[in-house]
Amino acid sequence: MEDAFATKSHLLMCPFCEAHELRAFGHNSARCDSCGGLLSGPLLETLQRIIGLPDAVGGHACECGHPEMRRLPDGVYWCPACGSEVVPV
């Protein structure tokens, strides 16, 4: 697990405090030096897979995989591929 942290191009940020990076901590686990959060097993593996995904091409990618949703005049994002919409907060 320690080698995986050393070779990643992206840092794993702590999902608890969202401010500091995780450090290798024992076998198949990582810890945040700031808040003490500890991740291991499937959750850590999932985070490593997520950071391994390619960056989205568009400004607002859709969950269906389309690279960019269109912003409509009323502020709603609409996907031309699947038709889903994201309403602004």
C-alpha positions in Angstrom: 0.0 0.0 0.0 2.8 2.4 0.8 4.1 2.1 -2.8 0.7 3.0 -4.2 0.8 6.3 -2.3 4.3 7.1 -3.6 3.5 6.5 -7.2 0.2 8.3 -7.6 0.1 11.5 -9.5 -2.8 12.7 -7.5 -2.8 13.0 -3.7 -5.5 11.3 -1.7 -7.1 14.0 0.4 -8.8 13.1 3.7 -12.5 12.7 3.2 -13.2 13.6 6.8 -11.5 17.0 7.2 -11.1 17.6 3.4 -8.0 19.7 4.0 -5.0 17.4 4.4 -3.6 14.5 2.4 -3.6 10.9 3.7 -0.4 9.1 4.5 0.2 5.3 4.4 -0.4 3.7 7.7 0.3 0.0 8.0 -1.0 -2.6 5.6 -3.8 -1.4 3.3 -4.7 1.6 5.3 -4.1 5.4 5.3 -4.4 8.1 8.0 -4.8 11.8 8.1 -2.1 13.5 10.3 -4.4 16.4 11.0 -7.7 15.0 12.1 -6.6 11.4 12.8 -9.1 9.9 10.3 -8.3 6.3 9.3 -9.3 4.6 6.1 -8.7 1.0 5.1 -9.9 -1.8 3.0 -12.7 -1.3 0.4 -13.2 2.4 1.1 -9.5 3.2 0.6 -9.4 1.1 -2.6 -12.5 2.9 -3.9 -10.9 6.3 -3.3 -7.8 5.1 -5.2 -9.9 4.1 -8.1 -11.7 7.4 -8.2 -8.5 9.4 -8.4 -7.3 7.1 -11.1 -10.3 8.1 -13.4 -9.5 10.6 -16.2 -10.5 14.2 -15.6 -13.8 15.3 -17.0 -13.4 17.1 -20.4 -16.3 19.5 -20.1 -17.3 22.1 -17.6 -20.0 19.9 -16.1 -19.8 16.2 -17.0 -23.0 14.0 -16.8 -23.2 10.8 -14.8 -24.1 9.0 -18.0 -20.5 9.6 -19.2 -21.3 12.5 -21.6 -18.4 14.9 -21.3 -20.4 18.2 -21.0 -23.9 19.1 -20.1 -25.4 22.2 -21.7 -26.3 25.2 -19.5 -29.8 26.4 -20.4 -30.9 30.1 -20.0 -32.7 29.4 -16.7 -29.4 28.0 -15.2 -30.4 24.3 -15.5 -27.7 22.0 -16.9 -29.1 19.6 -19.5 -27.4 16.5 -20.9 -27.9 16.1 -24.7 -27.1 12.4 -24.5 -29.5 11.2 -21.8 -31.7 14.2 -21.2 -31.1 14.4 -17.5 -31.2 17.8 -15.8 -29.3 19.4 -12.9 -31.2 22.3 -11.2 -29.1 25.1 -9.6 -29.1 25.3 -5.9 
